[in-house]
Amino acid sequence: MLGAMDADQAIADLTEISPQVRDVVVIGSDGALAGTNAGTARAEAVAQAAQQLLAAADDARSAHGAGATAQLEAAANAGSVFVIRDADRVIAATTTPEPTVGLVFYDLKTCLRSIDEPRPRRRARKPDDAAA
Amino acid sequence: MPRRKVVTGFLLAAGSVAGSVLVRRRAARRRERVDLYAEDGTMLSFADDSPEGERLLAIARTILP
């Protein structure tokens, strides 16, 4: 399991292990951009589209009597858009056409979790411990 | 020898036709769609010809190349 890390670092690790993933944005609980590998304008566009997709997805699901959307994939010929909603955070990514869906979802969740996880507390080492 | 060439040519042509048919079938099978998953694991899938799929794909296309 990855330790807690900076959002940009987590995204850099994600794009390194998953070449299908192109642009990634992490939206914080306050709705602000928490991390991205894209330029400012592009990141804002992806973040806005992700929020719109989640809203439209919730509408579509409620129209069919289903609960809120936790994650989605919009698969177009030019590529796919993935959006995952955690409790209060959102991670969204664009990918190349025909991605390995399960793998992309897994990698995005791992990325989000690695940002979420609190840094483990280190107990101060006492002189007695060192002697033991 | 010429007969062998004819057979080879025929086999190459047949292989090309079969290959193009497979590629076309695969491309036809790849449809645009949107899959929505809930916390409980249920999934709703909308094809591009449904109103929901059309609406969601229109948003997605704004950020795809």
Backbone of each chain as ProteinMPNN parsed JSONL, in Angstrom:
{"seq_chain_A": "MLGAMDADQAIADLTEISPQVRDVVVIGSDGALAGTNAGTARAEAVAQAAQQLLAAADDARSAHGAGATAQLEAAANAGSVFVIRDADRVIAATTTPEPTVGLVFYDLKTCLRSIDEPRPRRRARKPDDAAA", "coords_chain_A": {"N_chain_A": [[0.841, -1.201, 0.0], [0.46, 2.216, -0.789], [1.956, 5.068, 0.731], [0.757, 8.134, 2.267], [0.724, 10.877, 0.063], [1.717, 13.753, -1.857], [-0.685, 15.161, -4.086], [-0.015, 15.685, -6.772], [2.283, 14.171, -7.072], [1.257, 11.609, -6.677], [-0.362, 11.418, -8.922], [1.565, 11.573, -10.9], [2.885, 9.148, -10.455], [0.802, 7.432, -11.097], [0.352, 7.911, -13.877], [2.723, 6.988, -14.785], [2.697, 4.232, -14.329], [0.444, 3.521, -15.712], [0.028, 3.698, -18.868], [-2.165, 4.144, -20.474], [-3.633, 6.151, -19.451], [-4.311, 9.595, -19.738], [-4.955, 12.673, -19.2], [-5.302, 13.716, -15.857], [-7.279, 14.67, -13.1], [-7.668, 15.735, -9.734], [-10.204, 16.473, -7.568], [-10.799, 18.315, -4.758], [-12.456, 18.135, -1.489], [-13.53, 20.613, -1.128], [-14.224, 21.387, -3.601], [-12.308, 22.488, -5.118], [-9.455, 22.334, -7.337], [-7.28, 19.782, -6.616], [-5.085, 18.481, -7.537], [-3.232, 17.76, -10.525], [-2.104, 16.631, -13.798], [-2.196, 18.119, -15.955], [-2.267, 21.19, -17.908], [-3.332, 24.423, -16.618], [-5.769, 25.486, -17.836], [-6.7, 23.266, -19.267], [-6.963, 21.393, -17.192], [-8.975, 22.595, -15.679], [-11.064, 22.418, -17.479], [-11.387, 19.628, -17.686], [-12.033, 19.023, -15.038], [-14.435, 20.427, -14.749], [-16.016, 19.123, -16.657], [-16.067, 16.602, -15.492], [-17.538, 17.035, -13.147], [-19.96, 17.781, -14.297], [-20.57, 15.41, -15.631], [-20.963, 13.646, -13.469], [-23.219, 14.82, -12.274], [-25.108, 14.598, -14.349], [-25.086, 11.841, -14.575], [-26.117, 11.033, -12.105], [-28.692, 12.042, -12.386], [-29.584, 10.418, -14.504], [-29.441, 7.867, -13.343], [-31.22, 8.146, -11.157], [-33.557, 8.546, -12.541], [-34.021, 6.014, -13.384], [-34.615, 4.782, -11.086], [-32.447, 4.145, -9.498], [-29.6, 4.304, -7.22], [-27.16, 6.837, -6.176], [-24.36, 7.74, -8.283], [-21.275, 6.11, -8.142], [-19.019, 5.664, -9.61], [-17.976, 6.107, -13.03], [-17.772, 5.334, -16.563], [-17.315, 6.868, -19.581], [-17.359, 5.877, -22.739], [-16.035, 6.739, -25.698], [-15.325, 6.959, -29.266], [-12.959, 8.32, -29.555], [-11.667, 8.012, -27.2], [-11.778, 7.385, -23.61], [-13.592, 8.62, -20.748], [-13.095, 8.632, -17.358], [-14.602, 8.748, -14.184], [-14.435, 8.934, -10.719], [-16.096, 8.957, -7.678], [-15.277, 9.621, -4.467], [-15.909, 9.675, -0.932], [-15.935, 12.488, -0.452], [-14.358, 13.47, -2.402], [-13.181, 13.742, -5.803], [-11.916, 11.953, -8.568], [-10.81, 12.227, -11.838], [-10.244, 11.118, -15.183], [-8.876, 11.074, -18.494], [-8.567, 8.728, -21.159], [-6.786, 6.633, -23.55], [-8.352, 5.252, -26.562], [-10.457, 2.34, -26.075], [-9.616, 1.333, -23.396], [-8.197, -0.713, -20.7], [-10.634, -1.379, -18.748], [-11.197, -2.232, -15.997], [-8.661, -2.144, -14.894], [-7.952, 0.552, -15.14], [-9.883, 1.77, -13.478], [-9.067, 0.62, -11.058], [-6.44, 1.616, -10.793], [-6.947, 4.369, -10.642], [-8.446, 4.535, -8.278], [-6.563, 3.619, -6.459], [-4.708, 5.653, -6.687], [-6.199, 7.824, -5.683], [-6.65, 6.926, -3.082], [-4.066, 6.862, -2.118], [-3.539, 9.491, -1.816], [-5.362, 10.132, 0.056], [-4.747, 8.664, 2.374], [-3.76, 8.976, 5.746], [-0.673, 10.22, 6.981], [1.464, 7.881, 8.502], [1.939, 7.878, 11.993], [4.961, 8.487, 13.643], [6.496, 7.063, 16.334], [8.247, 8.732, 18.793], [11.6, 7.968, 19.319], [12.746, 6.51, 22.207], [15.48, 6.797, 24.508], [15.707, 4.465, 26.017], [14.551, 2.547, 24.358], [16.41, 2.343, 22.345], [18.51, 1.236, 23.68], [17.5, -1.252, 24.305]], "CA_chain_A": [[0.0, 0.0, 0.0], [1.234, 3.439, -0.865], [1.779, 5.992, 1.84], [0.165, 9.404, 1.86], [1.652, 11.691, -0.716], [1.232, 14.91, -2.573], [-1.573, 14.741, -5.184], [0.698, 15.714, -8.058], [3.204, 13.022, -7.078], [0.431, 10.412, -6.853], [-0.79, 11.41, -10.326], [2.763, 11.249, -11.694], [3.078, 7.699, -10.312], [-0.296, 6.789, -11.829], [0.569, 7.979, -15.331], [3.918, 6.206, -15.092], [2.367, 2.799, -14.38], [-0.709, 3.289, -16.576], [0.22, 4.526, -20.07], [-3.446, 4.445, -21.143], [-4.193, 7.363, -18.832], [-3.748, 10.849, -20.275], [-5.094, 13.782, -18.251], [-5.902, 13.329, -14.573], [-7.51, 15.76, -12.141], [-8.236, 15.374, -8.437], [-10.979, 17.596, -7.047], [-10.893, 18.188, -3.311], [-13.792, 18.201, -0.873], [-14.033, 21.984, -1.256], [-14.538, 21.611, -5.011], [-11.148, 23.078, -5.809], [-8.518, 21.404, -7.953], [-6.278, 19.39, -5.614], [-3.902, 18.003, -8.228], [-3.425, 17.443, -11.945], [-0.896, 16.555, -14.613], [-2.496, 18.922, -17.148], [-2.146, 22.634, -17.739], [-4.443, 24.999, -15.845], [-7.019, 25.573, -18.605], [-7.117, 21.899, -19.573], [-7.379, 20.787, -15.927], [-10.276, 23.164, -15.31], [-12.06, 21.861, -18.411], [-11.621, 18.229, -17.301], [-12.722, 19.045, -13.744], [-15.812, 20.881, -14.993], [-16.72, 18.037, -17.352], [-16.257, 15.514, -14.519], [-18.669, 17.408, -12.275], [-21.171, 17.717, -15.127], [-20.859, 13.993, -15.881], [-21.526, 13.073, -12.244], [-24.574, 15.352, -12.102], [-25.957, 13.973, -15.37], [-25.159, 10.413, -14.258], [-27.065, 10.899, -10.989], [-30.02, 12.247, -12.978], [-29.931, 9.232, -15.293], [-29.679, 6.741, -12.428], [-32.453, 8.353, -10.381], [-34.676, 8.352, -13.47], [-34.242, 4.567, -13.484], [-34.844, 4.279, -9.735], [-31.199, 3.642, -8.913], [-28.932, 5.232, -6.31], [-26.159, 7.777, -6.699], [-23.25, 7.162, -9.041], [-19.983, 6.091, -7.445], [-17.992, 5.772, -10.645], [-18.527, 5.978, -14.38], [-16.897, 5.375, -17.733], [-17.948, 7.271, -20.83], [-16.473, 5.346, -23.772], [-16.258, 7.281, -27.045], [-14.336, 6.438, -30.207], [-11.688, 9.041, -29.395], [-11.094, 7.678, -25.893], [-12.76, 7.254, -22.529], [-13.496, 9.489, -19.577], [-13.404, 7.918, -16.115], [-14.811, 9.615, -13.019], [-14.705, 8.186, -9.488], [-16.436, 9.84, -6.566], [-15.047, 9.077, -3.136], [-16.871, 10.322, -0.039], [-16.026, 13.924, -0.715], [-13.385, 13.829, -3.43], [-13.431, 13.19, -7.138], [-10.761, 11.836, -9.464], [-11.276, 12.041, -13.215], [-9.142, 10.921, -16.121], [-9.154, 10.702, -19.879], [-7.669, 7.641, -21.569], [-6.755, 6.273, -24.962], [-9.52, 4.427, -26.894], [-10.496, 0.95, -25.621], [-8.699, 1.055, -22.282], [-8.526, -1.856, -19.845], [-11.518, -0.656, -17.833], [-10.99, -2.606, -14.599], [-7.325, -1.697, -14.481], [-7.969, 2.018, -15.0], [-10.624, 2.06, -12.244], [-8.225, 0.216, -9.923], [-5.312, 2.554, -10.671], [-7.463, 5.673, -10.196], [-8.809, 4.414, -6.858], [-5.304, 3.53, -5.705], [-4.15, 7.01, -6.689], [-6.985, 8.649, -4.763], [-6.398, 6.426, -1.718], [-2.711, 7.222, -1.689], [-3.593, 10.902, -1.406], [-6.224, 10.175, 1.238], [-4.225, 8.018, 3.569], [-3.006, 9.832, 6.638], [0.714, 9.823, 7.168], [1.592, 7.137, 9.762], [2.669, 8.589, 13.052], [6.167, 7.796, 14.108], [6.709, 7.257, 17.759], [9.589, 9.235, 19.088], [12.42, 6.897, 19.872], [13.291, 6.838, 23.521], [16.821, 6.248, 24.721], [15.577, 3.101, 26.537], [14.283, 1.675, 23.213], [17.654, 2.143, 21.609], [19.363, 0.345, 24.465], [16.906, -2.588, 24.372]], "C_chain_A": [[0.876, 1.25, 0.0], [0.991, 4.296, 0.367], [1.147, 7.267, 1.331], [1.184, 10.222, 1.095], [0.936, 12.857, -1.35], [0.414, 14.458, -3.787], [-0.84, 14.696, -6.523], [1.664, 14.533, -8.188], [2.429, 11.731, -7.317], [-0.021, 10.294, -8.31], [0.393, 11.06, -11.236], [3.046, 9.749, -11.642], [2.038, 6.94, -11.127], [-0.02, 6.769, -13.332], [1.814, 7.193, -15.746], [3.574, 4.72, -15.222], [1.222, 2.495, -15.337], [-0.621, 4.186, -17.816], [-1.075, 4.853, -20.813], [-4.024, 5.768, -20.661], [-3.501, 8.608, -19.381], [-3.83, 11.955, -19.224], [-5.808, 13.304, -16.989], [-6.13, 14.597, -13.747], [-8.076, 15.17, -10.848], [-8.922, 16.62, -7.905], [-11.19, 17.364, -5.558], [-12.303, 18.338, -2.801], [-14.397, 19.598, -0.967], [-14.385, 22.332, -2.699], [-13.398, 22.204, -5.809], [-10.248, 21.977, -6.361], [-7.415, 21.071, -6.95], [-5.0, 18.886, -6.266], [-4.227, 17.659, -9.665], [-2.08, 17.274, -12.63], [-1.08, 17.388, -15.886], [-2.26, 20.401, -16.857], [-3.406, 23.185, -17.073], [-5.773, 24.975, -16.606], [-7.588, 24.182, -18.88], [-7.654, 21.214, -18.303], [-8.755, 21.299, -15.514], [-11.382, 22.603, -16.192], [-12.407, 20.425, -18.018], [-12.411, 18.168, -15.988], [-14.195, 19.431, -13.919], [-16.631, 19.766, -15.665], [-17.007, 16.881, -16.386], [-17.452, 15.808, -13.615], [-19.986, 17.323, -13.042], [-21.577, 16.265, -15.393], [-21.497, 13.354, -14.657], [-22.969, 13.54, -12.031], [-25.537, 14.688, -13.09], [-26.141, 12.485, -15.094], [-26.158, 10.173, -13.116], [-28.498, 11.079, -11.483], [-30.491, 10.984, -13.694], [-30.256, 8.05, -14.391], [-30.973, 6.925, -11.646], [-33.68, 8.198, -11.257], [-35.01, 6.873, -13.634], [-34.382, 3.938, -12.099], [-33.612, 3.729, -9.064], [-30.543, 4.727, -8.065], [-27.881, 6.088, -6.995], [-25.006, 7.039, -7.381], [-21.966, 7.242, -8.224], [-18.838, 6.23, -8.435], [-18.624, 5.57, -12.014], [-17.425, 5.929, -15.422], [-17.726, 5.797, -18.921], [-16.98, 6.888, -21.949], [-16.86, 5.885, -25.138], [-15.18, 6.708, -27.969], [-12.967, 7.076, -30.008], [-10.978, 8.701, -28.087], [-12.187, 7.562, -24.857], [-12.517, 8.312, -21.465], [-13.926, 8.67, -18.378], [-13.584, 8.94, -15.005], [-15.128, 8.717, -11.823], [-14.976, 9.194, -8.381], [-16.183, 9.091, -5.266], [-16.06, 9.765, -2.234], [-17.018, 11.802, -0.378], [-15.027, 14.394, -1.774], [-13.738, 13.172, -4.753], [-12.101, 13.076, -7.869], [-11.314, 11.54, -10.848], [-10.074, 11.912, -14.128], [-9.659, 10.665, -17.523], [-8.149, 9.619, -20.257], [-7.667, 7.495, -23.089], [-8.002, 5.427, -25.274], [-9.342, 2.98, -26.421], [-9.504, 0.64, -24.504], [-9.088, -0.229, -21.553], [-9.301, -1.301, -18.653], [-11.232, -0.946, -16.353], [-9.671, -2.086, -14.052], [-7.297, -0.181, -14.26], [-8.72, 2.405, -13.727], [-9.745, 1.765, -11.023], [-7.098, 1.226, -9.701], [-5.781, 3.927, -10.171], [-7.83, 5.638, -8.713], [-7.562, 4.364, -5.99], [-4.665, 4.909, -5.595], [-4.876, 7.881, -5.666], [-6.731, 8.237, -3.308], [-5.032, 6.859, -1.214], [-2.651, 8.686, -1.276], [-4.362, 11.004, -0.086], [-5.536, 9.725, 2.509], [-3.439, 8.954, 4.46], [-1.582, 9.3, 6.823], [0.857, 9.057, 8.496], [2.439, 7.883, 10.78], [3.885, 7.794, 13.468], [6.366, 8.114, 15.576], [8.144, 7.727, 17.98], [10.393, 8.14, 19.78], [13.015, 7.331, 21.21], [14.68, 6.22, 23.672], [16.774, 4.805, 25.204], [15.377, 2.101, 25.407], [15.577, 1.336, 22.477], [18.553, 1.151, 22.345], [18.857, -1.088, 24.428], [17.197, -3.422, 23.141]], "O_chain_A": [[1.889, 1.324, 0.695], [-0.081, 4.237, 0.968], [1.011, 7.469, 0.125], [2.365, 10.25, 1.442], [-0.293, 12.927, -1.369], [0.774, 13.482, -4.445], [-1.029, 13.769, -7.31], [1.837, 13.971, -9.27], [2.877, 10.86, -8.064], [-0.056, 9.196, -8.865], [0.235, 10.338, -12.22], [3.402, 9.145, -12.653], [2.348, 5.935, -11.766], [-0.146, 5.729, -13.978], [1.949, 6.786, -16.9], [4.086, 4.032, -16.105], [1.039, 1.345, -15.736], [-1.137, 5.304, -17.812], [-1.093, 5.73, -21.677], [-4.798, 6.42, -21.363], [-2.275, 8.668, -19.475], [-2.894, 12.153, -18.45], [-6.798, 12.577, -17.06], [-5.277, 15.483, -13.705], [-8.862, 14.224, -10.876], [-8.313, 17.685, -7.803], [-11.706, 16.322, -5.155], [-13.23, 18.628, -3.558], [-15.615, 19.762, -0.896], [-14.8, 23.456, -2.982], [-13.503, 22.4, -7.02], [-10.284, 20.835, -5.901], [-6.7, 21.96, -6.488], [-3.946, 18.863, -5.631], [-5.361, 17.308, -9.988], [-1.048, 17.711, -12.12], [-0.233, 17.368, -16.78], [-2.078, 20.803, -15.708], [-4.42, 22.493, -16.976], [-6.782, 24.502, -16.083], [-8.789, 23.947, -18.747], [-8.68, 20.536, -18.346], [-9.599, 20.53, -15.054], [-12.492, 22.345, -15.727], [-13.578, 20.045, -18.015], [-13.335, 17.368, -15.845], [-15.081, 18.831, -13.311], [-17.775, 19.504, -15.293], [-18.065, 16.257, -16.457], [-18.275, 14.931, -13.354], [-20.996, 16.857, -12.515], [-22.761, 15.927, -15.384], [-22.464, 12.602, -14.782], [-23.833, 12.75, -11.654], [-26.635, 14.272, -12.72], [-27.21, 11.928, -15.343], [-26.944, 9.227, -13.16], [-29.405, 10.364, -11.057], [-31.624, 10.536, -13.522], [-31.217, 7.319, -14.631], [-31.742, 5.976, -11.486], [-34.732, 7.768, -10.783], [-36.137, 6.517, -13.978], [-34.282, 2.72, -11.949], [-33.722, 2.919, -8.144], [-30.878, 5.907, -8.17], [-27.732, 6.069, -8.217], [-24.725, 5.877, -7.088], [-21.615, 8.294, -7.689], [-17.813, 6.841, -8.133], [-19.674, 4.941, -12.139], [-16.311, 6.406, -15.208], [-18.73, 5.161, -19.24], [-15.917, 7.491, -22.094], [-17.907, 5.521, -25.675], [-14.241, 6.054, -27.513], [-11.939, 6.448, -30.261], [-9.818, 9.065, -27.894], [-13.374, 7.631, -25.176], [-11.41, 8.824, -21.301], [-15.006, 8.078, -18.381], [-12.807, 9.889, -14.896], [-15.991, 7.844, -11.91], [-14.218, 10.14, -8.168], [-16.798, 8.058, -4.999], [-16.994, 10.389, -2.738], [-18.132, 12.29, -0.568], [-14.88, 15.595, -2.003], [-14.481, 12.193, -4.814], [-11.264, 13.976, -7.804], [-12.192, 10.692, -11.002], [-9.025, 12.51, -13.89], [-10.742, 10.11, -17.711], [-7.028, 9.589, -19.749], [-8.435, 8.141, -23.801], [-8.646, 4.931, -24.35], [-8.225, 2.464, -26.372], [-8.644, -0.227, -24.662], [-10.176, -0.766, -21.763], [-8.717, -0.82, -17.682], [-11.048, -0.025, -15.558], [-9.579, -1.648, -12.905], [-6.69, 0.302, -13.304], [-8.261, 3.265, -12.976], [-9.687, 2.555, -10.08], [-6.834, 1.639, -8.572], [-5.096, 4.569, -9.375], [-7.562, 6.588, -7.979], [-7.504, 4.981, -4.926], [-4.147, 5.284, -4.543], [-4.245, 8.587, -4.88], [-6.613, 9.084, -2.422], [-4.861, 7.181, -0.038], [-1.801, 9.073, -0.473], [-4.06, 11.838, 0.767], [-5.71, 10.315, 3.576], [-2.544, 9.654, 3.987], [-1.34, 8.093, 6.82], [0.403, 9.555, 9.526], [3.495, 8.435, 10.469], [3.829, 6.574, 13.622], [6.399, 9.273, 15.99], [9.101, 7.185, 17.426], [9.915, 7.48, 20.704], [13.683, 8.359, 21.322], [14.997, 5.225, 23.021], [17.649, 4.004, 24.877], [15.909, 0.991, 25.431], [15.798, 0.203, 22.05], [19.255, 0.345, 21.734], [19.641, -2.034, 24.505], [16.76, -4.57, 23.056]]}, "seq_chain_B": "MPRRKVVTGFLLAAGSVAGSVLVRRRAARRRERVDLYAEDGTMLSFADDSPEGERLLAIARTILP", "coords_chain_B": {"N_chain_B": [[5.467, -24.379, -61.479], [4.382, -21.715, -62.055], [1.774, -22.339, -61.355], [1.981, -22.735, -58.637], [2.527, -20.169, -57.831], [0.136, -18.951, -58.429], [-1.566, -20.188, -56.606], [-0.415, -19.312, -54.228], [-0.852, -16.579, -54.462], [-3.619, -16.556, -54.468], [-4.167, -17.492, -51.892], [-3.07, -15.426, -50.368], [-4.721, -13.293, -51.117], [-7.19, -14.242, -50.185], [-6.666, -14.343, -47.46], [-6.302, -11.623, -46.92], [-8.876, -10.626, -47.428], [-10.352, -11.994, -45.46], [-9.149, -10.963, -43.18], [-9.808, -8.222, -43.364], [-12.563, -8.367, -43.091], [-12.788, -9.293, -40.451], [-11.672, -7.128, -39.072], [-13.5, -5.111, -39.705], [-15.832, -6.143, -38.525], [-15.107, -6.081, -35.849], [-14.78, -3.364, -35.44], [-17.383, -2.522, -35.818], [-18.618, -3.667, -33.649], [-17.633, -2.179, -31.565], [-19.078, 0.082, -29.814], [-20.097, 3.378, -28.905], [-20.629, 4.201, -25.509], [-21.994, 4.602, -22.165], [-21.172, 3.705, -18.924], [-22.557, 3.415, -15.764], [-21.814, 3.154, -12.405], [-22.881, 2.108, -9.157], [-22.389, 2.427, -5.56], [-23.117, -0.039, -4.467], [-22.387, -1.801, -6.393], [-24.048, -2.195, -8.547], [-24.787, -1.712, -12.019], [-25.509, 0.558, -14.626], [-25.957, 0.725, -18.053], [-25.665, 2.809, -20.837], [-26.309, 3.165, -24.224], [-25.047, 4.945, -27.111], [-27.208, 5.756, -28.581], [-29.278, 6.217, -26.899], [-31.203, 8.59, -24.948], [-29.987, 9.293, -22.484], [-27.377, 8.309, -22.776], [-26.556, 9.796, -24.973], [-26.565, 12.392, -23.913], [-24.647, 12.224, -21.835], [-22.369, 11.388, -23.247], [-21.974, 13.56, -24.872], [-21.008, 15.459, -23.1], [-18.633, 14.191, -22.298], [-17.225, 14.141, -24.704], [-16.37, 16.736, -24.974], [-13.949, 16.938, -23.724], [-12.373, 15.098, -24.902], [-9.98, 14.118, -27.423]], "CA_chain_B": [[5.892, -23.185, -60.746], [3.36, -20.663, -62.148], [0.585, -22.767, -60.616], [2.274, -22.487, -57.221], [2.389, -18.725, -57.64], [-1.307, -18.644, -58.448], [-2.124, -20.644, -55.322], [0.076, -18.389, -53.19], [-1.577, -15.313, -54.646], [-5.004, -16.775, -54.051], [-4.175, -17.582, -50.43], [-2.819, -14.076, -49.842], [-5.944, -12.501, -51.328], [-8.223, -14.75, -49.265], [-6.279, -13.909, -46.114], [-6.569, -10.183, -46.816], [-10.33, -10.437, -47.335], [-10.781, -12.469, -44.132], [-8.656, -9.99, -42.199], [-10.592, -6.968, -43.413], [-13.895, -8.672, -42.529], [-12.644, -9.343, -38.995], [-11.456, -5.759, -38.584], [-14.786, -4.392, -39.821], [-16.759, -6.661, -37.509], [-14.665, -5.61, -34.533], [-15.077, -1.923, -35.372], [-18.839, -2.371, -35.701], [-18.996, -4.078, -32.307], [-17.196, -1.152, -30.624], [-20.041, 1.178, -29.816], [-19.934, 4.353, -27.843], [-21.567, 3.901, -24.424], [-21.643, 5.119, -20.839], [-21.488, 2.771, -17.843], [-22.66, 4.096, -14.474], [-21.746, 2.174, -11.307], [-23.224, 2.605, -7.825], [-21.596, 1.868, -4.459], [-23.466, -1.44, -4.238], [-21.881, -2.614, -7.49], [-24.966, -2.261, -9.683], [-24.31, -0.926, -13.152], [-26.456, 0.899, -15.692], [-25.209, 1.033, -19.263], [-26.456, 3.535, -21.83], [-25.681, 3.234, -25.544], [-25.023, 6.311, -27.639], [-28.478, 6.127, -29.214], [-30.276, 6.5, -25.858], [-31.115, 10.006, -24.547], [-29.014, 9.437, -21.4], [-26.051, 8.1, -23.358], [-26.279, 10.947, -25.837], [-26.281, 13.553, -23.055], [-23.386, 12.012, -21.129], [-21.268, 11.339, -24.211], [-21.746, 14.931, -25.359], [-20.132, 16.101, -22.103], [-17.316, 13.53, -22.361], [-16.521, 14.502, -25.951], [-15.787, 18.086, -24.877], [-12.567, 16.862, -23.235], [-11.632, 14.056, -25.63], [-9.414, 14.677, -28.661]], "C_chain_B": [[4.872, -22.046, -60.827], [2.103, -21.034, -61.357], [0.752, -22.495, -59.106], [2.099, -21.001, -56.896], [0.922, -18.312, -57.578], [-1.944, -19.01, -57.115], [-1.712, -19.695, -54.2], [-0.676, -17.064, -53.252], [-3.008, -15.418, -54.175], [-5.103, -16.798, -52.522], [-3.964, -16.209, -49.795], [-4.069, -13.207, -49.951], [-7.044, -12.925, -50.364], [-7.939, -14.302, -47.839], [-6.583, -12.443, -45.901], [-8.059, -9.914, -46.637], [-10.826, -10.834, -45.95], [-10.354, -11.476, -43.054], [-9.481, -8.73, -42.175], [-11.996, -7.183, -42.851], [-13.835, -8.672, -41.009], [-12.489, -7.941, -38.408], [-12.76, -4.974, -38.621], [-15.787, -4.84, -38.757], [-16.398, -6.125, -36.136], [-14.992, -4.12, -34.36], [-16.57, -1.684, -35.177], [-19.307, -2.697, -34.29], [-18.669, -2.991, -31.281], [-18.135, 0.048, -30.702], [-19.739, 2.128, -28.69], [-21.001, 4.087, -26.782], [-21.085, 4.569, -23.147], [-22.091, 4.092, -19.807], [-21.454, 3.517, -16.521], [-22.711, 3.046, -13.361], [-22.128, 2.851, -9.997], [-22.314, 1.944, -6.794], [-21.84, 0.376, -4.293], [-23.056, -2.355, -5.393], [-22.824, -2.728, -8.673], [-24.478, -1.328, -10.787], [-25.443, -0.67, -14.139], [-25.63, 1.29, -16.9], [-26.128, 1.7, -20.279], [-25.681, 3.604, -23.145], [-25.802, 4.656, -26.078], [-26.336, 6.733, -28.294], [-29.604, 6.339, -28.191], [-30.136, 7.97, -25.446], [-30.059, 10.227, -23.462], [-27.584, 9.319, -21.932], [-25.618, 9.283, -24.204], [-25.832, 12.16, -25.01], [-24.908, 13.421, -22.38], [-22.189, 12.004, -22.091], [-20.947, 12.722, -24.767], [-20.82, 15.682, -24.396], [-18.716, 15.526, -22.212], [-16.527, 13.981, -23.586], [-15.875, 15.884, -25.873], [-14.342, 18.047, -24.386], [-11.766, 15.739, -23.899], [-11.123, 14.635, -26.948], [-10.293, 14.437, -29.886]], "O_chain_B": [[4.522, -21.463, -59.801], [1.449, -20.173, -60.767], [-0.182, -22.092, -58.414], [1.593, -20.633, -55.835], [0.527, -17.452, -56.792], [-2.748, -18.258, -56.564], [-2.516, -19.32, -53.347], [-1.079, -16.509, -52.23], [-3.548, -14.496, -53.564], [-6.007, -16.2, -51.939], [-4.607, -15.875, -48.799], [-4.431, -12.488, -49.02], [-7.743, -12.087, -49.796], [-8.85, -13.928, -47.1], [-7.063, -12.051, -44.838], [-8.462, -9.091, -45.814], [-11.615, -10.117, -45.334], [-11.113, -11.188, -42.129], [-9.821, -8.219, -41.108], [-12.555, -6.292, -42.212], [-14.716, -8.123, -40.348], [-13.091, -7.61, -37.386], [-13.085, -4.255, -37.676], [-16.495, -4.024, -38.168], [-17.274, -5.758, -35.352], [-15.417, -3.678, -33.293], [-16.975, -0.765, -34.465], [-20.257, -2.099, -33.786], [-19.337, -2.884, -30.252], [-17.984, 0.916, -31.563], [-19.196, 1.743, -27.654], [-22.147, 3.783, -27.115], [-19.949, 5.034, -23.049], [-23.244, 3.659, -19.81], [-20.464, 4.168, -16.187], [-23.56, 2.154, -13.382], [-21.762, 3.999, -9.744], [-21.565, 1.021, -7.111], [-20.916, -0.388, -4.017], [-23.347, -3.551, -5.371], [-22.455, -3.295, -9.702], [-23.848, -0.303, -10.528], [-26.233, -1.564, -14.447], [-24.705, 2.095, -16.789], [-27.229, 1.219, -20.548], [-24.534, 4.049, -23.173], [-26.568, 5.466, -25.555], [-26.56, 7.919, -28.537], [-30.744, 6.609, -28.567], [-29.053, 8.54, -25.583], [-29.324, 11.214, -23.498], [-26.706, 10.111, -21.589], [-24.466, 9.714, -24.157], [-24.871, 12.851, -25.35], [-24.118, 14.365, -22.355], [-21.13, 12.549, -21.78], [-19.798, 13.02, -25.092], [-19.955, 16.447, -24.825], [-17.732, 16.265, -22.219], [-15.314, 14.178, -23.516], [-14.94, 16.175, -26.618], [-13.589, 18.997, -24.597], [-10.631, 15.461, -23.512], [-11.746, 15.527, -27.524], [-9.939, 14.852, -30.99]]}, "name": "protein", "num_of_chains": 2, "seq": "MLGAMDADQAIADLTEISPQVRDVVVIGSDGALAGTNAGTARAEAVAQAAQQLLAAADDARSAHGAGATAQLEAAANAGSVFVIRDADRVIAATTTPEPTVGLVFYDLKTCLRSIDEPRPRRRARKPDDAAAMPRRKVVTGFLLAAGSVAGSVLVRRRAARRRERVDLYAEDGTMLSFADDSPEGERLLAIARTILP"}
